[in-house]
Amino acid sequence: RWKLPRERNFAISTFFFRTTIKRDESRVREQYYQAAMEYIGQNKTIGGHPLYVLAESVNAEQEIYDVYKDSIFCPCLRGDTPGQKRIFDAMLNGCIPVVLEYEDSHEKGYPSHFEHKGSSTRIVYPFAVGNFFMEPKMGLDYNQFIVPINGTCGIPCLIPTLKTLILNNPDRIQQMQRNIASVATLFSFGMEHNAFAYPDAVAAALVQARHYVLKEADESPQKFAEKGLQSKKWLEKNNKRMHGTDTSPKKSNKTKPRSSELFICRHVPAVCRPEEHRLKAALKAGAAMNSTIWKIG
C-alpha cells in the first residue's frame, strides 16, 4: 500500500544521529536540524502536515521505515561518503528523497549530490543514465525520483522549496511517488520465495552486464571473438581439472583469468543465459531502464 499516492501524516521527515551532526564538515545536517527544530518549535505545519526530526538512535530500523512510509519528503543530506543507504531506504518505503545538488561535479555533464567538484550522480547511483555502454539515454533518470535543491543556496532553500511543492504541485508529488513505485524493487534483493517474484537488483545487474557484452560484441566482433575463444578454452580446461581428467601441468593461480560470473558473462555470452524465471525479472528490469536489448513482447 505504500506505493499508492495517498495522504501522509508528515510533510518532511529526517533521522540523524547526533554524532553524525557533530562530525559533518559541511555543517549542512546541523543547519537543517536547527531550521527544522525552529519550525517545529513554532508549531508550524505545511498544508496541515508537521515536520518530523529525530536526532537520537532508534531501537530498530523498522521504526524509521514506518515514519518514511508516512512522510512525503525525506531529506538525505550528505554523510561521510557520496553513496547513502538512506536514499534507497526512503524510496523503498515510498518517501521522496531530497538532496542538495551541485552542478559542478568531477565529471562534466553530471551534477553531484555530495559537494562542489564531488562524485557525480552517474558514478554514485546504480543503473543511472550514462552507465550503459554506447547508450547515453539508457538507465534510470534519478530526477524522476529525487527532488534536488540548489546546493549554492543550501539549507535555507530546502524547506521553502518543499513547501511550494506540497501547496502548489500535488500532481507532481503524486507522479514522483508513482515513479518511485515503478522502480523501487530494483534497489532490493529478492530472498527465498521472493527471489524471482519481481525485478530486483540482481535482475538489473544482469541487464547491465548482458547489455555491455552484446554492445561490445557489436562494436568489435573480431576482438570479442578472440576473447570468447580464449575464455571458452579456459572454461573447458577448468572443467577437466574439476573432474580430474586434465593431465596438463598446473599453472600458478596468478596467471588464471578471473572465474567470476561477470568474467564468463562478458566473454562467453552463451553460458550467461539466465534461467526462465530470472529472465522474466530481467525483462521487467530492462523495461524500467529503457533497455534497447531487454524488451518485453
Secondary structure, DSSP 8 states (H G I E B T S, - for coil): -TTS----SEEEEEE--HHHHHH-TT-HHHHHHHHHHHHHHTT--BTTB-EEEE-S--S-HHHHHHHHHTEEEEE----SSS--HHHHHHHHTT-EEEEEEBS--SSTT--BSSSTT--BHHHHSTTBTT-STT-TT-SB-GGGT-EEEETTT-HHHHHHHHHHHHHH-HHHHHHHHHHHHHHGGGGS---GGGTTTS--HHHHHHHHHHHHHHHHHHH-HHHHHHHHHHHHHHHHHHHHHHTT---S----GGGS---SHHHHHHH-GGGG---HHHHHHHHHHHHHTT-SSS---
